[in-house]
Amino acid sequence: MAHDFDLFVIGAGSGGVRAARFAAGFGAKVAVAESRYLGGTCVNVGCVPKKLLVYGAHFADDFEQAQGFGWTLGDADFNWQTLIANKNREIQRLNGIYRNLLVNSGVTLLEGHARIVDAHHVEVDGQRFSTERILIATGGWPQVPDIPGREHAITSNEAFFLPQLPKRVLVVGGGYIAVEFAGIFHGLGADTTLLYRRDLFLRGFDRSVREHLSEELTKRGLNLQFNSDIARIDKQADGSLHATLKDGRVLEADCVFYATGRRPMLDNLGLENVSVELDDKGFIAVDELFQTSEPSILALGDVIGRVQLTPVALAEGMAVARRLFKPEQYRPVDYAHIPTAVFSLPNIGTVGLTEEQAREQGYDVQVFESRFRPMKLTLTECQERTLMKLVVDAGTDRVLGCHMVGPEAGEIMQGLAVALKAGATKRVFDETIGVHPTAAEEFVTLRTPVATK
């Protein structure tokens, strides 16, 4: 039986677009359905606009530090509406690029909500299509806990479109999204408090990184309240919000921002019509080939809950397209040594194992660590310090993990990720000549292991 399409992709985010484009390039007949925005979370309400806002927030530091280099500046005046308008224009430009990428690749773009009818049929706004395979790439969605007054809170989806910058913000959560937005709001001038229900944020990151960032954010005046959580939110007559904490305290704010997790976007997808199984966390269960329990249906990206990062979704999309339509070029996705950046202020960059993970896996660990004041700050009053850390297997000398907190950490970590992927040893680091004077050269001049607990 001939189908309308060889592959029908639901979701035009990073993973879906990559799979669709390359599948079409390999000769497949491909359709993509998207009901919201082209480019998915990352382009529209995720990493791209967030990084633009982080840049905006960082200018406060630049203006202050410029005085140490002889610059005399007038009073700086920040306009939230200008930043958001410029951000929106850039996102619209990127939406157009994604549309052109799809259309120029020969993909049929259907801008409407897709619902699975059965294993080989998809319906988009009342029109039914047959397909040999379906790829679900619908991404994730932020969620707010079910507490009284949750309707008064916002998430990252709404934060990018606030009509004005709130004067007082409560950020709730301990993951990278919470930490990044706390830095954004604080850097742009809002009185910001970060609440997290555990004793220290960024669970899963290296302990040294977590503690160092906590110290630096506190220096900056960001109010960190650990072991704290909101029990209810009440809106007052003047529009302000009262957040009652579980310990009985009441905090006043103009905005309560939640970043406490994301769920898979499966709303009205029609999964009840097929035998696609979910895992114990509600994500679509797939095998190593991204195959679901329904033979004709695959899934990738945030909706499978594996590693929720844009470059990972891109790699997964490429792997699916190659396996299905260009098998001689197929390579499985390697989830080891995935570099990660957190665009907090200061930034975090990390790749490989944390010290804790390395010890748990039985390695005889050596730790090399340096904390220093960056050269750029030596002519200023700023006391921010950078952290750099290497985790090494004493038995083989192989570098297991690299971690950094400081300016441009993400940019520096990309090169180190290549080294770790190649299996570099500490000796290779030591024998590499540094670029002087830079912060990055510290990674190749760490000579003495530090005493560890």
Secondary structure, DSSP 4 states (H G I P E B T S, - for coil): ---SEEEEEE--SHHHHHHHHHHHHTT--EEEE-SS-TTHHHHHHSHHHHHHHHHHHHHHHHHHHHGGGT---------HHHHHHHHHHHHHHHHHHHHHHHHHTTPEEE-S-EEEEETTEEEETTEEEEEEEEEE---EEE---S-TTGGG-B-HHHHTT-SS--SEEEEE-SSHHHHHHHHHHHHTT-EEEEEESSSSSSTTS-HHHHHHHHHHHHHTT-EEEES--EEEEEE-TTS-EEEEETTS-EEEESEEEE-S-EEE--TT--GGGTT--B-TTSSBP--TT-B-SSTTEEE-GGGGTS---HHHHHHHHHHHHHHHH-GGG------TT--EEE--SS-EEEEE--HHHHHHTT--EEEEEEEE--GGGTTSS----EEEEEEEETTT-BEEEEEEESTTHHHHHHHHHHHHHTT-BHHHHHHSPPPTT-SGGGGG---SPPP--
